Amino acid sequence: MIAALLLAAATVPSALDAEQTFARDAQRIGQWSAFRKWAHRDAVMFTPQAVWARDFLKGKADPAKSVRWYATHSYVSCDGRTAVNTGPAFDPTGRAYGNFTTVWQRDKAGWRWVYDGGAPLTKPIGKAGNPQVQRAACRPKAPGAPITPPPPLTPKQARATPEDNGDGQSADKTLGWDWRVDKSGRRHLRVYLWNGRRYAPVLTNDVPAE
């Protein structure tokens, strides 16, 4: 029985597997076609203000050549059903132009991305093929276990129109994220993992206005 359970768990695709297939699909079927294929109904993109991916992508023609990307880091909830991937993105000529961040959630339909955004290159580009995975600690199941939320955004960080902010959390409350876009188009994303005692920041994207 234990061996069967381990085998079943091992065959479940991870968010890194989904990211890799998503990136391959962009080359195979077209950039925006791949984005449509893998998007959750309530996925969000930025132009630079927040837009529903379903509206932005509807009928959007694929470019002649797609951008390329690969994950170098993955932050995963304890239950393995929510993850945030990040890594370098390259234009069709192969020039690295930034880092991507994708938030993934897995349900009965499989993995779907719910947040897609980029950020400037601020650190050396990691190599493909060996992404670092950081998994949240599992929360105690005792009723009434304390929840220490992430610190609130500063007034400057929180400056945004009401429709240009959002947040999310894994079902087991071990991974969370929030984002804000101010009126100029500047975007701020934070990702937190539960470390057994509190929510610790693991990723921040500061994206300047275009």
Secondary structure, DSSP 4 states (H G I P E B T S, - for coil): -HHHHHHHHHHSPPHHHHHHHHHHHHHHT-HHHHHHHHEEEEEEEESSSEEEHHHHHTTPPPPSS--EE--SEEEE-TTSSEEEEEEEEE-TTS-EEEEEEEEEEEETTEEEEEEEEEE---SPPPPTT--EEEEPPPPP-STT----PPPPPPTTTT---TTSEEEEE-TTSSEEEEEEE-TTS-EEEEEEEE-SSSEEEEEEEEE---
